[in-house]
């Protein structure tokens, strides 16, 4: 695989300013790497000699393992950083921590942080390539990209006028914002649904339609991306109880049969709270592509690493 095309931006901090061409390039490249993952030997020498540090200041299972898997599939050297055992616990600043890591001659940092804008801060202060693996309630660009890939698998006709609903805790979701930016850029019609207390007041300015009844949002939708209630980010009570939330907004088989009788693609970024935002029967149904999202996540992250790092680190070696 020759790296003939490049992304227009040096980092992946978010999808707000990524063009349709950039997004399309990542998705097309990810499809090539998806084929690699289906081979008996799931490894290519594309990033041999490159060093990537996974700088995670928040707990993560899927994203961290997915990035690490993508890096190893590309033959990059991988270093995992644990905030709980780092010098940040002794008062060292984020900038000093990152600068010390970069002084060890690394090529890229994959960063997750609870503070919105933290990856952008590193990009302004370091020379390494920065990839945002989720920053607070801001963006989670690679999750949105793998969501797009999973949608396209089920709807190969393209994104133009495809109706995609994001349902749940929109207010605290970095997944929602990245999805909105990317889907709108590719021409999809985006809807959001949840309690009024979990919908940002100005979200309509992003060109999305707002629903407060899950039944209304499901009707006419091609894709339903169900988001987790992020209790760890809540600073106030946004609904009376989990039981009431499920009664009013839970995605159940009965609701889908009544309001989407012709079928609807079900997605979830994980982790899933079964019986809260979505029922087990829906998670495990034929309409669910949740595990496909996980597989596509490795391919998408391989594509991002390849497109951002390939030309700078590969010396005459191609996949």
Secondary structure as UniProt FT lines:
FT   TURN            16..17
FT   HELIX           20..37
FT   TURN            46..49
FT   STRAND          51..56
FT   HELIX           62..73
FT   TURN            74..75
FT   STRAND          77..82
FT   HELIX           83..85
FT   HELIX           87..90
FT   HELIX           94..102
FT   TURN            103..105
FT   STRAND          108..113
FT   TURN            116..117
FT   HELIX           118..125
FT   STRAND          129..135
FT   TURN            136..137
FT   HELIX           141..154
FT   TURN            156..157
FT   TURN            160..161
FT   STRAND          163..167
FT   TURN            171..172
FT   HELIX           174..185
FT   TURN            186..187
FT   STRAND          189..193
FT   HELIX           196..198
FT   TURN            201..202
FT   HELIX           203..206
FT   STRAND          209..211
FT   HELIX           214..218
FT   TURN            219..220
FT   STRAND          223..226
FT   HELIX           231..233
FT   HELIX           242..249
FT   HELIX           253..259
FT   TURN            261..262
FT   STRAND          265..268
FT   TURN            275..277
FT   HELIX           280..283
FT   TURN            286..287
FT   HELIX           290..313
//
